[in-house]
């Protein structure tokens, strides 16, 4: 089975639940175990929230310094693995790595949570245009009776 989708979203808080719902619906339709779907949706939420908060500039003339720009979410379900990538157009990670937060830190806990929920995580910067990229993989487990069988 192979399913993929990509979203180009505004850097607004309202975009985060949209990406999460699309991922959850895809997982449900494909017959992925609900616990795995939930873990992936939490990791996606954290990555999207990071892109919304840090992924671009603040627009002049926009209310209350509202963020400008967009970010992209791409999800691939291929065989036994799901890979999710969230890319923004902000300044990127300092030193090309995501900041490591201590458990009591105010910022950076979302990145640590992604690391705990996924099997493989990569934090990096986009070459050329700038911006951060968070990608993570998880081995899928399936429900006993999948909702959709794809060849």
C-alpha positions in Angstrom: 0.0 0.0 0.0 1.2 3.5 -0.8 -0.6 6.8 0.0 0.9 10.3 0.0 -0.4 13.8 0.3 1.1 17.3 0.6 -0.4 20.4 2.1 0.7 24.0 1.6 -0.6 25.9 4.7 -0.6 29.4 6.0 1.4 29.9 9.2 -1.8 30.2 11.3 -2.7 28.2 14.4 -6.0 27.1 12.7 -3.9 25.2 10.1 -2.5 22.7 12.6 -5.8 20.8 13.3 -6.4 20.6 9.6 -3.1 18.7 9.0 -3.8 16.5 12.1 -7.3 15.6 10.9 -6.1 14.7 7.4 -3.4 12.5 8.9 -5.8 10.8 11.3 -8.4 10.2 8.5 -5.7 8.7 6.2 -4.5 6.4 9.0 -8.1 5.3 9.8 -8.9 4.6 6.2 -5.6 2.6 5.7 -6.3 0.6 8.8 -3.4 1.7 11.0 -3.6 0.9 14.6 -5.2 3.8 16.5 -2.3 4.0 19.1 0.2 4.5 16.3 -2.1 7.0 14.5 -2.4 9.0 17.7 1.4 9.1 18.3 2.0 10.2 14.8 -0.7 12.9 15.0 0.8 14.3 18.2 4.3 14.4 16.6 2.7 16.1 13.5 0.9 18.6 15.8 4.2 19.5 17.5 6.1 19.9 14.2 3.3 22.1 12.7 3.1 24.2 15.8 6.8 24.8 15.6 6.5 25.9 12.0 3.6 28.3 12.8 5.5 29.8 15.7 9.1 30.0 14.3 8.8 29.4 10.5 8.8 32.9 9.0 8.7 36.6 9.6 6.1 38.8 11.2 4.2 40.9 8.7 4.1 44.7 8.8 0.6 46.0 8.7 -0.9 42.8 9.9 -2.9 42.7 13.1 -0.9 42.2 16.3 2.3 41.1 14.4 0.5 38.2 12.8 2.9 35.7 11.1 3.5 35.8 7.4 4.4 33.0 5.0 3.4 29.4 4.7 4.7 25.9 5.5 4.4 22.5 3.9 3.3 19.2 5.3 3.9 16.0 3.4 3.0 12.5 4.5 3.9 9.2 2.9 2.5 5.8 3.9 4.6 3.3 2.0 4.5 -0.3 3.0 5.0 -0.6 6.7 6.3 2.9 7.3 4.9 6.4 7.6 7.2 9.4 6.9 6.1 12.9 7.7 7.9 16.1 6.7 7.2 19.6 7.8 9.2 22.4 6.1 8.9 26.1 6.7 10.6 29.2 5.3 11.9 30.7 8.6 15.5 31.1 9.8 16.0 27.4 10.3 17.6 25.6 13.2 20.8 27.2 14.6 23.8 25.0 13.7 21.5 22.9 11.4 20.1 21.0 14.5 17.0 21.4 16.5 17.6 22.8 20.0 17.7 20.2 22.7 15.6 21.1 25.6 15.8 20.0 29.2 12.5 18.6 30.5 11.8 21.8 32.5 12.7 24.2 29.6 10.1 26.6 28.3 10.9 26.0 24.6 12.0 22.9 22.6 9.9 20.3 24.4 7.9 19.7 21.2 11.1 18.6 19.4 11.9 16.2 22.3 8.4 14.8 22.1 8.7 14.1 18.4 11.9 12.2 19.1 10.1 10.1 21.7 7.1 9.3 19.5 8.8 8.5 16.2 11.3 5.7 15.3 13.6 8.0 13.3 13.8 11.8 13.4 15.8 14.3 11.4 16.0 18.0 12.1 17.7 20.1 9.4 17.7 23.2 7.4 16.5 23.6 3.8 19.4 24.4 1.5 19.2 27.4 -0.8 15.9 29.0 0.2 16.3 28.6 4.0 13.9 27.3 6.6 13.7 24.4 8.9 12.7 20.8 8.0 11.5 18.3 10.5 11.0 14.8 9.2 10.1 11.6 11.1 9.4 8.0 10.4 7.4 5.4 12.3 6.9 1.7 11.6 3.2 1.1 11.2 1.1 -1.5 13.1 -2.3 -2.5 11.6 -5.7 -3.1 13.0 -6.9 -6.7 12.7 -9.4 -5.7 10.0 -8.2 -2.7 7.9 -10.8 -0.3 6.7 -9.3 -0.1 3.2 -7.2 -2.6 1.3 -5.1 -1.0 -1.4 -3.0 -2.9 -3.9 
